[in-house]
Amino acid sequence: MRVLRLLLVVVAGLTTAAQLWQERQRLKVIERLPGPQARDYYEATRARDERLMLAVTALLGLGAVAAVAVLVTLGRGP
């Protein structure tokens, strides 16, 4: 169980670092573009990120429902 917790912490840390790196890259591109193109680029990348986060959230929700269903059918749930 400790290994699983450590793995989750490491994955969360790597995810955070990757998001920071991605945002820095995005800002570098935006700084080089003229105003309207920079805005369009920013809005397009934010919209893509929002769709991705919606998909991840939906998958996590489905996983939680499946976990509860498994626990209930095994007699260990609420």
C-alpha positions, 0 to 999 in steps of 0.5 A, spaced: 500 500 500 505 504 501 508 503 494 501 505 491 501 511 495 508 513 493 507 512 486 500 516 486 505 522 489 510 521 484 505 521 478 501 527 481 508 531 481 510 529 474 503 531 472 504 538 475 511 539 472 509 537 465 503 542 466 507 547 468 512 546 462 506 546 457 504 552 459 511 555 459 511 553 452 505 556 450 506 562 453 513 563 449 509 561 442 504 567 444 509 572 446 512 571 439 505 572 435 502 578 433 495 580 438 490 577 434 493 571 432 496 570 439 489 570 442 486 565 437 492 561 439 491 561 446 483 560 446 484 554 441 489 551 446 485 552 452 479 549 449 483 543 447 485 543 454 478 544 457 476 538 453 481 533 455 480 535 462 472 534 461 474 527 458 479 525 464 474 527 469 468 523 466 473 517 466 475 518 473 467 518 475 466 512 471 472 509 475 469 511 481 462 508 480 465 502 477 469 501 484 463 502 488 459 497 484 464 492 485 465 493 492 457 493 493 457 486 489 462 483 493 459 485 500 464 490 502 461 496 500 456 501 503 
